[in-house]
Amino acid sequence: MGKSNAKKHRVKQMQEGKRNPEEFRGVYALTDMRTRKTKTKKDIMNKMKYKKRFSFDQEGDNRFFYCALIKS
């Protein structure tokens, strides 16, 4: 396959003694920066599994505290 015009231009610039932009690219040039838009099935199942694990109402008894101030 042939070279692209951009690569030909880079090679020509390097031969003339100018800087190569490939050497100065940052560390994020090779990383995958995409993020997930929706949760996976595993994330949804994990959420349902741990949804009520740490709630204060574990035995189902509802205790309410009533405090009344009586002014004399």
N, C-alpha and C positions, 0 to 999 in steps of 0.2 A: 504494500500500500504506500501511497505517496505521503509526503509530509504536509502538514497543514501550513497555511500561510503564517500563522502566529509562531509556530515552531521554527520555520525558516527564518523569520525575523529575529527570534531569540538567538539562534545559532550564529547568525550574521553579526549580531551585536556582541556576542561573546568573542568571536574571532577578531573583532575590532578592538577588544580590550575593555569593553563596557561591562557593567555589572549584569549578572544573570538573575532575573526575578525569582526563579525557582529556588535559589539558595536563601532568599530572604523571606520566604513565606512563613507565616506564624504556625504555632502548634495546632491551632484549631482548623487548619486547612484540610487535615486528613481525618478529622473526627466526624461522627454522624451526629448532627445537631438537631435531628428531627425529634419531636415529642409526640407522644400518643394523644390522640384526641378523645378516645373513649376507653373505658376500663375493659380489661380482658375478663374472660369468664372466671379465671382463677382469682382475680381481684374481687369480683362480685361475690364469689362463694366465700372468700376469706372474710369479707365484711359481714356477711350474714352469720358466719360461724362465731365471730367475736363481738357481735353487736351488743348483746346484753350480758356479757361475761362479767363486767366490772360495775354493774349497776348496784345501787344501794338496796334495791327491793328484790333480794334474791329468793326469799322464801314465800313471797307473795303477801306478807302481812303488811297492811298499811297502818302505820302508827302516826297519829297526828297529835301534836302537843298544843294545848289550848292555854293561853295565858290571859287572865283578865285583871285589869286594874280597877279596884273599887275605891272610889274617892269618898272619904268620910266627912 
